[in-house]
């Protein structure tokens, strides 16, 4: 239960960190998108203002009066604008003609100044708190007491009759930013609503992804627990036998040498079993370590298969099994550790003998094809069920547990064989049917034969 809570907390922390990182990334991206949209709209708005100002500028300059008191002329040119210190009424004329079709003319206002900066005419819809004094900055952002904002553009006007004069005056075009600010607020609201929704989806996906990431770790932990339990079980049996034998030795009469000898042989047998089990576990541990091989050499598989066939021949004859081999006449070399390869093939042959009944047969073959060496060990034994074929390479797994224990097997032979094959960049496969036997196949990359030194 504590283990489940530990992995649940680890999964939750991993999911929270993932959600936090993704939330930060989405937040930065959302802010960047918002700023980009606002900036693009702002640039488009300024271009629109500048375009209207340019149109009015080009239309006004040829009609500008060249006298010290231009109010009457301006009133004729701008009948829809208000003269300073004069009654004001509006008629749709120039400002409407130049803004209609481009934008809502009610969003804009116009102000005209002379070259001294004195206000001459203005739109009736200009902001109420605008100063009558000229501000010559090209672009200005103005905010009224009511909170409304305006973007204002100022350009110089020249009289057509007096080209040498520095300027006739100044034209100001302003635009109401209420619609622009409302649009920005809508975008902000959309981002403000979509971001939490996105974060919620990220949180859900992070929980699922954390589960996927923690899955192999949890499975590995369970396998480690299973391995520990199996190793403890395998070590406990011979240790219990050793302890019982020693206790019997302490209780028997010292004159009974025959019984003492039998008990001592039991102690030796169980001790060897323990030693072999520990040796196998250490070998598996070394094979799983990512270390560079420093004791590897060119290994002739022909000699290895022939030697093992001869070595196991006596054991096969004693079990009433026909053991034969077919070895390629061409020498086949692989790069690896000779003792480990010897252990690999010997485990396969020993397994075949253990699980093949009397009057059965075992055939070992060695061939090479397309730079691949293939070793097969085929028997006519009891076979392996299909649902067990994927598990036979697990540590301490036995197809026939009772028989393996009787013969002293710990269920590590095929696990060691698979680990050695992987270590040598090869792989081991099995094909089997119940009651018909099994076929184990080894594949290794072939290397060129070593050149004999003179």
N, C-alpha and C positions, 0 to 999 in steps of 0.2 A: 504493500500500500504506500509506503514511504517512497519507493522507487517511482510509482506512478505519479505521485505528487511532485517529485523532483523533476521528472520529464515534463509534466504539465506546466510547472513554473518556468522551466527553461523555454518551453514553446511559447508561453505568454510573453516572456521577456524578448524573445527573438521577434515575435509578431509586433510588439510595441516599438522596438527599435526600427523595424522595417517600416511600420506605419509612420513613425516620426520622421525618418529620412525621406520617405515618399511625400509626406505632408509638406516638409520643407521645400522639396523640389517643386511640388505642385504650387505651393504658395509663391515661390520666386517666379515660376513660369506665369502664374496668373497675374502677378504684379507687372511682369514684363509685358504681357499681352495688353493689360489695361493701359499702361503708359504708352505703348505703341499706338493703340487705337486713339487715345486722347491726343497724342502728338500728331497723328495723321489728320484727325479732324481739325485740329488747331491750325495746321499748315493750310488745309483746304479753306478754312474760314478766312485766313489772312489773304490768301490768293484771291478769294472772292471780293473782299474789301478793296484790295489793291486794284483789281480789275474794274470795279465800279468807279473807284477814284480816278483811274486812268481815262476811262470813258468820259467822265464829267470834266476832267482837266482838259482833254483835247477839244471838247465842245465849248468850254467857257472861254479859253484864252483868246480866240478871235473876237469875242464880243465884249471883252473887258474895257470899261471906259478909262480914258487917260486924263482925268482931271482930279482936282483936289476934293471935290464933293461928288462922289459917285452914287449917292443913295438913290437918286431918281432912276438912273440907268439900271442899277441893280434891282430896283423894284420891278422894272419892266422885264428884266432877264429872269428874276426869281419871284414871280408873283405868289408862289405857294410857300415862300419863306417869310420870316419876320424880320423887319428892319429894327435895328437897335433904337430904342426910345420912340417907336412908332406903333400904332395899333396893328394887331396881327390877325389875319384870316388866311385860310388855306384853300388852294385850288390845285387839282392834280395837273402838274405840268412837267417840268424838266426832271425832277427827282424821280417821279413816277415813271417817265419814259425811259430813263436809264437804268432803273432797277427792276422794272416789271419783267417777268420771265427769268430773272436771275435769282431772285429771292423775294421774300415778303418785304415790301418797301417800308412797312411800319417798323421793321427792325432797325432801320437806319436813320441817322440824322446827319445834317450838313451844317457846317459853320464856315463862314468866310471872313478873313481878317485882311486888313491892309498891310503894307510893308512895315508899318510901325508896330504891328501887333494889336491894333485896335479891332474889336469885334464889330463887323458891319451887318451881317445877316446870319440867321440861324433857323434851324427847323423847330417847329413848335413842339415836337416830341423829344427834344433833347433832354438829358437828365437835368433835374432841377438844381442840383448843387454844382453844376459846372462853373468853373471860374471864367469870367469874361477875358482874363488875361491869356495871351497866347503862350502855349508850351510848344516849343519847336522840335521836341523829340518826335522822331518819325512814327514810332509805335508806343502806345500807352494803354494801360489797362486801368479803367476807372471804376470805382465802386460807389454807389449811392448810399444815402443814409438808410434806405429800405433794404439794402443788401443786394440790389441788382448790379450786375457787372456789365461793362461796355468795353469793347476793343476799339481804339481810335487810331486812325492813320492820318498823318499830316504831310502835305506836299506843297511845293512852291508854285505859284502862278506868275506868269510873265505876260505883260501887255503886248499885243501885236504891234501897236503903234510906237512903242518905246523898247526896242530890242536891247539897247545898251544898258537900260536900267537893271539893277541887280535883281529886283523882283517887284511885281505889282502887289502881291500879297500872298496869302496862304489859304489853302483849302483843307478842311478837316472832314473826314468821313468816319462816323462811328457806328458800330453795330451792337445791338443788344445781345448779350450772352446768356439770356435766360434759357432759351431752347438748347443752346450748347451745353450749359451746366446741367439741365434736366437730362439730356442724353447721356452725359457722363455718369450721372447718378444712376440711371437705369442700367448702364453697363456694370457699374459697381455693385448694384443689387444682384444682377445676374451672376456675377462672379462670386459675390458673397453667399448666394444660395447654392450655386453649383459646387463651390469648393468644399463645404461640409458634406454634401452628398458624395463627392468624389472621395473625400477622406473616409467616409463610412464604407464605401466600396473597397478602398485600399485596406481598411482595417479587416474587413471580411476576407479579402484575398490574402492578406498577410498571415491571417490565422491559418488558412488552408495551405499556403506555401510553407509556413513554419512547420506544419504537420508533415508535409512532404519532405522537408529538409531534415526533420528530426527522425523520420521513419527509419532510414538506414542506421542511424546512431542507436536508436532503440533496439532495432533488430540485432545489431552487433552486440549490444549490451546483453540482450537475452541469450545470444549464442555464447557469450562469455560466461554467463551464469550457468548455462547448460553444460558447457565444457568443464567448469569448476565442479559442478555436481557429479558429472561423469568421472572426472579424474579422481575425485574423492572416493567415489564408489569403487573404482578399479583399484585404488591403492588400499582401500579398507579391507578387501577380501584377502589378499596375500598377507597383509599385516596381521589380520585376525588369525590366520592359519599359523603364522610364525609365532605369535604369542601363545596360542594353544599348544604348539609343539614344544616350545621352551618350557611351559608350565608342566607338560607331561614329562619332559626330561628331568625336571627338578623333583618329580614325585616318584619316579621309578627307581628300582634297586640298581645300584652301580654295577652289580655283578652281571646284570642282563645286557651283555654287549650287543646281542643281536637286535633287540628292540631299540637300544640306543642308536645303533647304526641306521636303522630304518627312519627314526625320527630326525636324525641329523641330515639324512638325504632329503627329507621333506623340507627342512629348514633351508638347505641349499637350493632346492628347486623353487621354493617361494621367493627366496632372495634373488635368484636369477630372474625370476619373473618381474619382480619389482625393479631390478636394475634395467631390464629391457624396456619396461614401460617408461621409466624416467629417461632413458636414452632416446626413445622415440619422441617423447614430448620435447626434449631439447633439440632434436633434429628438426621437428616441425617449427619450432620457434626460430631457429637459425634460417630455415628456408624462407620464412615470411619477412625476414629483415632485408631491407633494401641496401645490400652491401655489394661492393665490387668483388667479383670472384678473382682471387689471387692464386688459387691452386687448380685452375682449369688447364686442360691440355687437349690434344687431339686423341679422341677415343675411337677405337675400331669396334664397331657394333658386331661385326662378324665374330671376332674372338669372344666378345662378351656373351652373345647368344649361345655360341657353341660351348663355352665353359659352363654356363648355367644349366644347359641341357644335360651335360655330363654329370654335373653336381647333383641335380635333382633326380637323375635316372634311378638311383638306388632307392630313394624314397618312393618314387612312383611304382617301381616293381614290388616293393613291400606292400603297397596299397592295392596291388592288382590293377594298375592303370597303365595303359600303353602311352608312353611319352615319346614323341618324335619332333624333329625340327627340319625346317627347310630354309637354308641360308644361302643368300646370293653369292655366286662365285666372285663377283666384283666386290672389292673391299669398300666398305661404306664408313666414312668418318663423320663424327660430329664433334663440336667444341663443347666441352663440359667437364664435370667432375666425375671421374671414372667410378669412384666408390658409390656416389649417389645414383648414377645410372645403373650400376650393379644392383643396388638396393631396390630400385624401381622395378626392374624386370623380374628380380627374384620374388618380390612381393606378389606380382601378377601370377607367376608360376606356382608359388606356394598356395595362393588363394584357389587356383584352379584344382590343385591336388586335394585340398581340404574339402572342396564342395563337389568333387566328382566321385561317384560311387565306384566300387570294384567293377572290373571289366569295362570301364569307360576308357576314353582316349583324350589325350591333350596334344595339340599340334602348335608348334611355335614356328613362325616364319619371319624372315627379314628380307625386304625388297626396297628398292629406291626408285623414285619416279619424279621427274621434274624438280630435282634438287630437294626432294623430300624423302627422308627415310621413314619407312613404315614397318613397325613391329606389331605382329598380331599374336595373341594367345587365345586359342579356341579350345573349349572343352565340351564334353557331353554331360555336364553335371546337372545339378538340380535346377539351375536357371534362376532368374531374378524377375519378380513381378514388375509390371510396367510402372506402377506407382512407387516402387522402391528404387528404381534405377537412378533417379535424381538424388537420392539420399545416401547411396552407398559410399560416396566420397566424403561424407561428413565424419567428423571425429567420433569414435566410440559407437558408430552405428553398425549393427550386425543384421544380416538378412536372417540368419538362423542363430539366435543368441545362445540357445542351450548348447548347440554343437560347438560354437566358437569358444565358449567358456570351458567346455570339456577338453578342447584341444589347446587351451591356453591363449587364445587370441583376445586382443583388447579392442579390436575394431578400429585400429589406426593404420593398417596396412595400405588400404586404398587412399586414405587421406594423405599419407606420406607420398604415395606414388603420384597422385595428382599434383601435390606441391612441388615435387622434383621435376615433373614434366613442365609445369609453368615456369619454374626457375630456369629451365633450359630452352625457353621460348618454344615449347611444344605444347601438345594437348593430348588428353586421354579421353577416349569415348568408349561406350559399352553398348552392345546389342545383345538382347537376351530374351528367351522365352521359357516359361516355366516347364520343367520336365525335359527340355531339349538342349539345354546348355547355354553358354555365354561366349561372347566374342569381345575381347578387349583389344582396342587398337591404339597404338602410339604413333604420333607424327612428330618428327624432328627435322629441323633444317639441316641439310647436308653441307659440309664444308669440304674444301679441296684437300686431297691427301697431303700429309706433310712431306717435305723434301728431306730425304735422308742425308744427314751430314756426313761428309767425307772424312 
